Amino acid sequence: MFTTYDEILLFSKANPNQLIIIDFKAKWCAPCKTIKPYFDYLTLNYPSVNFIEIDIEDESTINITENFDIPKLPTFIYVKNGSICHTFTGINKEHIENAINDNL
């Protein structure tokens, strides 16, 4: 859906009540694979949230990856109204979902 950082910000500013969650991952990342089914579950259960998965090694989305500070994988960045409203690294399901509810 998005290929640049600016596209994410423009969409977010144009839709200020829309929560965007970006899951930064990699094919070789075991925790990323572990949390994937839960991320899919969240996608189905929160239809008003825009979920995006970004492989940090995908050349087509390198602009997005380079504009966010990704300390470890997986990293989840929550964006609303053009700003980062929450960042989380890890696979704690409760934390990931609570952050969604806190930012809706």
Secondary structure, DSSP 8 states (H G I E B T S, - for coil): ---SHHHHHHHHHHSTT--EEEEEE-TT-HHHHHHHHHHHHHHHH-TTSEEEEEETT-GGGHHHHHTS---SSSEEEEEETTEEEEEEES--HHHHHHHHHHH-
